[in-house]
């Protein structure tokens, strides 16, 4: 039997479900992820009754490791798979480590021997250290997935590498991150994991960690035997080694690409610590790229947001030439769509496109891509062709993200954009009035269900923002991420007003800064179970909605529906 609780459920809802079951031992799988209003002590008390549980998923439930461990050792002795979050504040982690250390001394043989697969979310390097301690009590874990929510990325990578070194029994390991990579070029002296994680922040190993999804194009040579590549792949180009089209051609001829479904391309500079502009695929790449993309005939997801294109290379023409008819998701920097009618060509070349992600990720000291710095414009007529309602397109286009676009011309294209999910993060607009009118341009989108806005100047705490957002009446999920200053009382009052004026809203999440000390604060509102009106306010609870990273073409974290 499988049980799952909705996000607005309390612990008593689980108790009620268990009373309706003849024997709690019949429950083999339980998902209590995102139960942000539940009393965790009560919730895990009831979970402890499920002695035959095989799979427990409790993401965004910040249960202390010292509480979880006895549950694994004494009550859930048949548990094989665990998804959980380690998101404790750093000031509490020292005490948690002391408790785990004491437990190790008191009960050296009390191990969670049945546990085989672990997925852990972490939000700091200290929580990674806590995960290292916890895994000491789980000697038979063979599959581990670590997902980073926030924190000091390089320190986190260092501590995760320590987990790999200490757990030689691992057969599969996955590392994903909401934090983008910041390093241009990894040193040869680094371990493989360090090099790959710092460059692409997305790594997967299998076959007792002998095989990896992250590869350097320079290692693809014709004198190696032809082999079929994995379904998900990150290919790293270096400007020094791979600038010639012949290198790309060698990779095409030396490997079998037909199994690749999810692909990410990364282009790194020749001098990683310089201050020159980011390298771009110029005309010298063109012949190789024209040969490369057609071999990806079954590709479903393509990520080129860290592979920039010069003014003479048009990504959409390459996609048209390649006939990638199965492509459903594309992540690109603005330079990939800067040519006139680029989105028009994309709509007609990739008729199955569901998601488009346009973003700029800043790496180290590089000045950035010179083409991406130019004014970026999405034409309303071109965007309209991405949708079903237009006879020349068969797309089911549903999700759009713009993140870090440095020179976005206007938001008027949203008049023609009918997506269900929209994320706008840190995009600089020439006129504040463009953003002020966002409620007006989104008003006609009757499909929009989820909206995420991130901008340091987002005017949270003002009546103007309430009026703007109140026009988007069909929203069910709203996330506002800002550095605006507000008092706790003002923040909660404005959240209540937004919840009242958006009748379909199920969940609202806001980040802001305290008006007195400037510390980051969070407040959430969630609709009560079975009620048309009214909801619960949660201060500084777990983040459930505020994700702006992309995992197109990459290994995926457990996303929370």
C-alpha positions in Angstrom: 0.0 0.0 0.0 1.1 3.5 -0.8 0.1 6.6 1.2 0.7 10.2 0.3 -0.2 13.4 2.2 -1.0 16.7 0.5 1.2 19.7 1.4 -1.4 21.3 3.6 -2.0 18.1 5.7 -1.4 18.0 9.4 -0.1 15.0 11.4 -3.7 14.0 12.3 -4.4 13.3 8.7 -1.8 10.6 8.7 -3.3 9.2 11.9 -6.7 9.2 10.3 -5.4 7.3 7.3 -3.8 4.7 9.5 -6.9 4.2 11.5 -8.7 3.2 8.3 -6.1 0.5 7.6 -6.4 -3.0 9.1 -2.7 -3.3 9.7 -0.1 -0.5 9.6 2.4 -3.2 8.3 0.5 -3.1 5.0 1.9 0.4 4.2 5.1 0.0 2.1 5.5 3.5 0.7 4.8 6.9 2.4 5.3 10.4 1.0 5.0 13.3 3.4 7.0 15.8 1.4 6.1 19.5 1.7 4.0 18.9 4.8 5.1 22.3 6.0 2.2 22.8 8.5 2.4 19.4 10.2 3.8 19.0 13.7 7.0 17.0 12.9 7.2 15.3 16.3 3.7 13.9 15.9 4.2 13.2 12.2 7.3 11.1 12.8 5.7 9.4 15.8 3.0 8.0 13.4 5.6 7.2 10.8 7.4 5.1 13.4 4.3 2.8 13.5 4.9 1.7 9.9 7.3 -1.1 10.7 7.2 -2.6 7.2 7.8 0.6 5.4 10.2 0.2 2.4 10.2 3.8 0.9 9.9 7.0 2.9 9.9 10.4 1.2 10.0 13.4 3.5 11.5 16.3 1.5 11.1 19.8 3.0 10.4 18.3 6.4 13.4 19.6 8.4 13.6 16.7 10.9 16.9 16.6 12.8 19.3 13.8 11.9 19.5 12.8 15.6 15.7 12.2 15.5 15.7 10.4 12.2 18.6 8.0 13.0 16.9 6.2 15.9 13.8 5.8 13.7 15.9 4.0 11.1 17.7 1.9 13.7 14.8 0.8 15.8 11.5 1.2 14.0 11.9 1.3 10.2 14.2 -1.6 10.1 13.0 -2.7 6.7 13.4 0.7 5.0 15.2 0.4 1.7 14.8 3.9 0.2 14.9 7.4 1.9 14.3 10.8 0.4 14.9 13.6 3.0 16.1 17.2 3.6 19.0 18.3 5.7 18.3 22.0 6.0 19.1 22.7 9.7 20.5 26.2 10.5 24.3 26.0 10.9 24.2 27.0 14.6 22.3 23.8 15.4 24.5 21.4 13.4 27.3 21.1 16.0 24.8 19.8 18.6 23.5 17.3 16.0 27.0 16.0 15.3 27.6 15.6 19.0 24.4 13.5 19.3 25.3 11.3 16.4 28.9 10.9 17.7 27.5 9.9 21.1 25.1 7.5 19.5 28.1 5.9 17.7 29.9 5.3 20.9 26.8 4.0 22.8 25.4 1.7 20.1 28.3 0.9 17.7 26.4 -2.0 16.2 23.0 -0.3 15.8 23.1 0.2 12.1 20.4 0.9 9.5 21.4 -2.2 7.4 18.4 -2.4 5.1 18.8 1.1 3.6 20.0 0.9 0.0 19.0 4.2 -1.7 19.3 7.7 -0.3 18.3 11.1 -1.7 19.4 14.0 0.4 18.8 17.7 -0.1 21.3 20.0 1.7 21.5 23.8 2.0 25.0 24.3 3.5 28.4 22.6 3.7 27.7 22.0 7.4 24.7 19.9 6.5 26.9 17.9 4.1 29.1 17.1 7.1 26.0 16.0 8.9 25.1 13.7 6.0 28.6 12.2 6.2 27.9 11.4 9.9 24.5 9.9 9.2 25.8 7.7 6.4 28.3 6.1 8.8 25.2 4.3 10.3 24.0 3.1 6.9 26.8 0.8 5.6 24.8 -0.8 2.8 23.7 2.3 0.9 24.7 1.6 -2.8 22.8 4.5 -4.5 23.2 8.1 -3.3 21.9 11.4 -4.7 23.0 14.7 -3.1 21.1 17.8 -4.2 22.4 21.3 -3.2 19.8 23.9 -2.5 22.1 26.7 -1.4 25.4 27.4 0.4 29.1 27.8 -0.4 29.3 25.7 -3.5 33.0 25.0 -3.5 33.0 24.0 0.2 30.0 21.8 -0.4 31.8 20.0 -3.3 34.8 19.5 -1.0 32.7 17.8 1.7 30.7 15.7 -0.9 34.0 14.4 -2.2 34.7 13.3 1.3 31.5 11.3 1.3 32.5 9.6 -1.9 35.9 8.7 -0.5 34.4 7.3 2.7 31.6 5.2 1.0 33.4 2.8 -1.3 30.4 0.5 -1.4 28.5 3.0 -3.6 27.5 1.7 -7.0 25.6 4.8 -8.3 26.1 8.4 -7.3 24.4 11.6 -8.5 25.2 15.2 -7.7 22.8 18.0 -8.6 22.7 21.6 -7.6 20.4 24.7 -7.7 23.6 26.7 -7.5 25.2 27.2 -10.9 28.8 26.3 -11.4 31.3 29.2 -11.0 34.6 27.7 -12.2 35.8 28.1 -15.8 38.3 25.3 -16.0 39.1 22.6 -13.5 42.7 21.8 -12.6 44.1 18.5 -13.7 45.2 18.0 -10.1 41.6 17.8 -8.8 39.9 14.5 -8.3 37.4 13.7 -11.1 34.4 14.5 -9.0 35.8 17.9 -8.0 36.7 18.8 -11.6 33.3 17.7 -13.0 31.2 19.2 -10.2 32.9 22.6 -10.3 32.6 22.9 -14.1 29.0 21.7 -14.6 27.4 21.2 -11.1 25.7 18.1 -12.4 27.4 14.7 -12.2 26.3 11.1 -12.3 28.4 8.0 -11.8 27.3 4.3 -12.3 28.9 0.9 -12.7 30.6 1.1 -9.3 31.5 4.7 -10.1 33.6 3.7 -13.1 31.4 5.4 -15.7 30.4 9.1 -15.7 28.0 11.3 -17.6 30.4 14.2 -17.7 33.0 14.0 -20.5 35.6 16.3 -22.2 35.4 16.6 -25.9 39.2 16.5 -26.1 39.0 12.9 -24.9 36.9 11.8 -27.9 39.5 10.6 -30.5 39.2 8.3 -33.5 41.8 5.9 -32.2 39.5 4.8 -29.4 36.9 2.1 -30.0 33.4 3.3 -31.0 31.0 3.1 -28.1 27.4 4.0 -27.4 27.0 7.0 -25.2 24.6 7.2 -22.2 21.1 8.7 -22.4 22.2 11.8 -20.4 25.4 13.5 -21.2 27.4 16.7 -20.4 30.0 17.4 -23.0 32.7 20.0 -22.1 34.4 21.9 -24.9 37.6 23.8 -24.2 38.4 26.7 -26.4 42.1 25.8 -26.6 41.6 22.1 -27.6 38.3 22.0 -29.4 38.1 25.2 -31.5 38.6 23.3 -34.7 35.7 21.7 -36.4 37.8 18.6 -36.9 37.7 17.9 -33.2 33.9 17.9 -33.3 33.9 15.7 -36.4 36.1 13.2 -34.6 33.7 13.0 -31.7 30.8 12.4 -34.1 32.5 9.6 -36.0 34.1 8.0 -32.9 31.0 7.6 -30.8 27.4 6.3 -31.2 25.0 9.2 -30.2 21.6 7.6 -31.0 20.9 6.8 -27.3 21.5 10.4 -26.1 18.2 11.9 -25.0 19.3 14.7 -22.6 22.4 16.7 -23.5 24.2 19.7 -22.0 27.1 21.4 -23.8 29.6 23.6 -22.0 32.2 25.9 -23.6 35.1 26.9 -21.4 37.8 29.5 -22.1 41.5 28.9 -22.9 42.6 31.1 -19.9 40.2 30.4 -17.0 41.2 33.2 -14.8 41.3 36.0 -17.3 39.0 38.9 -17.7 38.4 38.6 -21.4 34.8 38.0 -22.7 33.4 34.5 -22.5 34.4 32.3 -25.5 31.8 31.9 -28.2 31.3 29.3 -31.0 32.4 31.4 -34.0 32.3 30.7 -37.7 35.2 28.1 -37.2 32.8 25.9 -35.3 30.1 26.0 -37.9 31.0 23.0 -40.0 31.6 20.8 -37.0 28.2 21.9 -35.4 26.4 21.2 -38.6 27.8 17.7 -38.5 27.2 17.3 -34.8 23.5 18.1 -34.2 22.0 15.8 -36.8 23.4 12.7 -35.0 21.3 13.7 -32.0 18.1 12.7 -33.9 16.3 11.4 -30.8 17.3 14.2 -28.5 14.5 15.3 -26.0 16.3 18.0 -24.0 19.1 20.3 -25.0 21.0 22.7 -22.7 23.4 25.2 -24.3 23.1 28.0 -21.8 26.9 27.7 -21.0 27.7 27.2 -24.7 27.6 30.7 -26.2 27.2 31.5 -29.9 28.9 34.3 -31.9 27.0 36.7 -34.1 27.7 34.6 -37.2 26.3 31.3 -35.8 22.5 30.9 -35.5 21.4 28.1 -33.2 17.9 27.9 -34.6 19.2 27.4 -38.1 21.4 24.5 -36.8 18.3 23.0 -35.1 16.3 23.4 -38.3 19.1 21.6 -40.3 19.3 18.8 -37.7 15.6 18.1 -37.7 15.3 17.4 -34.0 11.7 16.6 -34.2 11.5 15.0 -30.7 13.0 18.0 -28.8 10.8 19.0 -25.9 13.0 21.3 -23.9 15.7 23.9 -24.7 17.8 26.0 -22.4 20.0 28.6 -24.1 21.7 31.9 -23.4 20.2 35.0 -25.2 22.9 34.7 -27.9 21.2 31.5 -29.1 18.1 33.4 -30.0 19.4 36.8 -30.9 18.9 36.6 -34.7 15.7 38.0 -36.2 12.8 35.5 -36.3 14.8 33.0 -34.2 11.8 32.0 -32.1 9.8 31.7 -35.2 12.3 29.2 -36.6 12.4 27.4 -33.3 8.7 27.0 -33.2 8.7 25.4 -36.7 11.8 23.2 -36.3 10.8 21.8 -32.8 7.1 21.3 -32.9 7.0 19.2 -29.7 8.7 22.0 -27.6 7.2 22.1 -24.1 9.7 24.2 -22.3 12.0 27.1 -23.2 14.6 28.4 -20.7 16.6 31.5 -21.5 19.3 32.4 -19.0 22.8 33.9 -18.4 25.0 32.3 -15.7 28.0 34.3 -14.6 31.2 32.3 -14.2 34.1 33.7 -12.2 35.8 36.9 -13.5 34.8 36.5 -17.2 33.1 39.7 -18.6 30.4 37.6 -20.1 29.3 36.9 -23.6 29.3 40.0 -25.8 26.3 38.9 -27.8 24.3 38.3 -24.6 25.0 41.8 -23.5 23.1 43.2 -26.5 19.4 44.1 -26.3 17.4 40.9 -26.3 13.9 41.0 -27.8 11.2 38.4 -28.0 8.6 39.3 -30.6 5.0 38.7 -29.6 4.1 37.2 -33.0 7.0 34.7 -32.8 6.1 33.7 -29.3 2.5 33.1 -30.3 3.7 30.5 -32.8 4.9 28.3 -30.0 1.4 27.6 -29.0 -1.3 25.1 -30.1 -3.8 27.8 -31.0 -1.8 28.8 -34.1 -2.3 26.5 -37.2 1.3 26.4 -38.2 2.4 24.9 -34.9 1.7 21.7 -33.1 3.5 22.5 -29.9 2.3 22.0 -26.4 4.4 24.8 -25.1 3.8 25.1 -21.3 6.8 26.5 -19.4 9.0 29.6 -20.0 11.9 30.9 -17.9 14.0 34.0 -18.3 16.8 34.3 -15.8 19.7 36.8 -15.6 19.0 38.3 -19.0 21.1 41.4 -18.8 19.3 43.6 -21.4 15.7 42.5 -21.9 14.0 44.9 -24.2 10.4 44.5 -23.0 7.8 42.2 -21.5 5.3 42.9 -24.2 5.8 39.4 -25.6 3.9 38.1 -22.6 0.7 39.3 -24.3 1.1 36.4 -26.7 2.5 33.9 -24.2 0.0 31.4 -22.9 2.2 29.2 -20.7 1.1 27.4 -17.5 4.3 28.1 -15.7 6.4 31.4 -15.9 9.6 32.2 -14.1 11.2 35.7 -14.4 14.4 36.0 -12.4 16.9 39.0 -12.3 16.1 40.3 -15.8 17.1 43.9 -16.3 14.4 46.0 -18.1 15.1 49.4 -19.5 11.9 50.9 -18.0 10.4 50.2 -14.5 7.0 50.7 -16.1 7.4 47.5 -18.0 7.5 45.5 -14.8 4.7 47.6 -13.2 2.4 46.5 -16.0 3.2 42.8 -15.7 -0.2 42.2 -14.2 -1.7 43.7 -17.3 0.3 41.6 -19.8 -0.4 38.5 -17.9 -4.1 39.2 -17.4 -5.1 37.7 -20.7 -3.2 34.4 -20.0 -6.0 32.2 -18.8 -3.6 29.2 -18.7 -1.1 30.6 -16.1 -1.1 28.6 -12.9 2.4 29.1 -11.5 4.4 32.4 -11.4 7.9 32.9 -9.9 9.3 36.4 -9.8 12.8 37.2 -8.5 14.2 40.7 -8.5 16.1 42.6 -5.7 13.9 45.6 -6.3 10.5 43.8 -6.4 8.3 46.2 -4.4 7.0 43.7 -1.8 5.4 45.5 1.1 3.7 48.0 -1.1 0.0 48.3 -2.1 1.2 48.7 -5.7 2.5 45.1 -5.8 -0.8 43.8 -4.4 -2.7 45.6 -7.1 -0.3 44.3 -9.9 -0.5 40.7 -8.8 -4.2 40.7 -8.1 -4.9 41.1 -11.9 -3.5 37.6 -12.5 -6.6 36.0 -11.0 -6.1 32.3 -12.1 -2.8 31.9 -10.3 -2.6 28.8 -8.0 1.1 29.1 -7.0 3.0 32.4 -6.6 6.5 33.0 -5.4 8.1 36.4 -4.9 11.8 36.7 -4.2 13.1 40.1 -3.3 15.5 42.1 -1.1 12.8 44.7 -0.3 12.7 45.7 3.4 9.6 45.0 5.4 8.6 44.4 8.9 7.1 41.1 10.0 3.7 42.6 10.5 3.7 44.3 7.1 4.9 41.1 5.3 2.2 38.9 6.9 -0.5 41.5 6.2 0.4 41.8 2.5 0.6 38.0 2.1 -2.9 37.8 3.6 -4.2 40.4 1.2 -2.6 38.7 -1.8 -4.2 35.4 -0.7 -7.6 37.1 -0.4 -7.5 38.8 -3.7 -6.3 35.7 -5.7 -9.3 33.4 -5.2 -7.7 30.3 -6.8 -4.4 30.6 -4.9 -3.2 27.4 -3.1 0.3 28.4 -2.1 2.2 31.7 -1.7 5.9 32.0 -0.8 7.8 35.2 -0.3 11.5 36.1 0.5 12.2 39.6 1.8 14.6 41.3 4.2 13.8 42.5 7.7 13.4 46.2 7.9 15.5 46.5 11.1 18.5 44.2 10.7 18.3 43.3 6.9 18.3 39.6 7.5 16.6 37.4 5.0 13.1 36.4 6.0 10.5 34.0 4.5 6.8 33.8 4.9 4.4 31.3 3.3 0.7 31.0 3.0 -1.0 27.7 2.2 -4.7 27.0 1.8 -6.3 24.8 4.4 -7.5 21.3 3.4 -11.0 21.2 2.0 -11.6 25.0 2.4 -12.5 27.5 -0.3 -11.3 30.4 1.9 -8.7 30.8 4.6 -5.2 29.5 5.0 -2.3 29.1 7.3 0.7 31.5 7.6 4.2 29.9 8.1 7.2 32.1 9.0 10.7 31.0 7.9 9.5 27.5 6.9 11.1 25.3 4.2 11.3 26.6 0.6 8.9 24.6 -1.6 8.4 26.8 -4.6 11.3 29.2 -5.0 13.5 27.2 -7.5 14.8 29.2 -10.5 17.5 26.8 -11.7 17.1 24.7 -14.8 17.8 21.0 -15.2 17.1 20.8 -18.9 19.5 18.3 -20.4 20.8 17.4 -17.0 20.2 14.9 -14.2 17.1 15.9 -12.3 16.6 16.5 -8.6 13.4 15.3 -7.0 11.1 18.1 -7.9 8.1 18.6 -5.6 4.7 18.6 -7.3 
